[in-house]
Amino acid sequence: MSKAFDIELFLASVLTGSHTTRQRHLRQAKAIQTAIADRWQRDNPWAWQQKHLAWFLENHVGDRSEATRYYYKLTIKRLICRLGKSWSLP
């Protein structure tokens, strides 16, 4: 059994703001990680591709409120920043 990837440690360098904001980003990043791991068996963000994050936005938060989609997009921007990619969001 392998050890689960620590998303909190992964995002530590790019999380700024208040404690509540950091906790929201971590909670949402864990939700993103779980959804992508369930669908594609990739729990490590280093293995993710742009299509995985686009899929999450379309299928998991596409029918949510505008505010919820906005906050998930902010979290995904933090993930993209940490990965050092220049991906654009849909």
C-alpha positions as CSV (number, residue, x, y, z in Angstrom):
1,M,0.0,0.0,0.0
2,S,1.4,3.3,-1.0
3,K,1.3,6.5,1.0
4,A,-1.3,9.1,-0.1
5,F,0.1,12.2,-1.8
6,D,0.2,15.1,0.7
7,I,-1.6,17.9,-1.2
8,E,-1.2,20.2,1.8
9,L,2.6,20.0,1.6
10,F,2.4,20.3,-2.2
11,L,0.5,23.6,-2.0
12,A,2.3,25.1,1.0
13,S,4.6,27.4,-1.1
14,V,1.8,29.0,-3.1
15,L,-0.9,29.5,-0.5
16,T,-1.2,33.0,0.8
17,G,-3.9,34.9,2.6
18,S,-5.8,34.3,5.8
19,H,-6.0,31.0,7.5
20,T,-9.6,30.6,6.3
21,T,-8.6,31.1,2.7
22,R,-5.7,28.7,2.9
23,Q,-8.0,26.1,4.5
24,R,-10.6,26.6,1.7
25,H,-7.9,26.0,-0.9
26,L,-6.7,22.9,0.8
27,R,-10.2,21.5,1.2
28,Q,-11.0,22.2,-2.5
29,A,-7.6,20.8,-3.6
30,K,-8.4,17.6,-1.7
31,A,-11.8,17.4,-3.5
32,I,-10.1,17.9,-6.8
33,Q,-7.4,15.3,-6.0
34,T,-10.1,12.7,-4.9
35,A,-12.2,13.2,-8.1
36,I,-9.3,12.9,-10.4
37,A,-7.9,9.9,-8.6
38,D,-11.3,8.2,-8.8
39,R,-11.7,8.9,-12.5
40,W,-8.2,8.4,-13.8
41,Q,-6.3,6.8,-10.8
42,R,-3.9,9.7,-10.7
43,D,-3.7,11.1,-7.2
44,N,-0.3,12.8,-7.7
45,P,-0.7,16.4,-9.2
46,W,2.6,15.9,-11.0
47,A,0.8,13.3,-13.2
48,W,-2.2,15.5,-14.0
49,Q,-2.8,17.1,-17.3
50,Q,-4.8,20.1,-18.3
51,K,-7.6,17.9,-19.4
52,H,-8.0,16.5,-15.9
53,L,-8.5,19.9,-14.4
54,A,-10.9,21.0,-17.2
55,W,-12.9,17.8,-16.7
56,F,-13.2,18.6,-13.0
57,L,-14.5,22.1,-13.7
58,E,-17.0,20.9,-16.3
59,N,-18.3,17.8,-14.5
60,H,-18.0,18.5,-10.8
61,V,-18.6,22.2,-10.5
62,G,-20.2,23.0,-13.8
63,D,-23.7,23.0,-12.3
64,R,-22.8,24.8,-9.0
65,S,-23.2,28.5,-8.3
66,E,-21.0,31.1,-10.0
67,A,-19.3,31.8,-6.7
68,T,-18.4,28.1,-6.2
69,R,-17.0,27.8,-9.7
70,Y,-15.0,31.0,-9.1
71,Y,-13.4,29.7,-5.9
72,Y,-12.6,26.3,-7.5
73,K,-10.9,28.2,-10.4
74,L,-8.8,30.1,-7.9
75,T,-7.7,26.8,-6.3
76,I,-6.9,25.3,-9.7
77,K,-4.9,28.4,-10.6
78,R,-2.8,27.8,-7.4
79,L,-2.3,24.2,-8.5
80,I,-1.2,25.2,-12.0
81,C,1.1,27.8,-10.5
82,R,2.7,25.2,-8.2
83,L,3.1,22.8,-11.1
84,G,4.9,25.6,-13.0
85,K,2.6,25.2,-16.1
86,S,1.1,27.8,-18.3
87,W,-2.3,26.2,-18.8
88,S,-5.4,28.2,-19.3
89,L,-8.7,27.4,-17.8
90,P,-11.9,26.8,-19.8
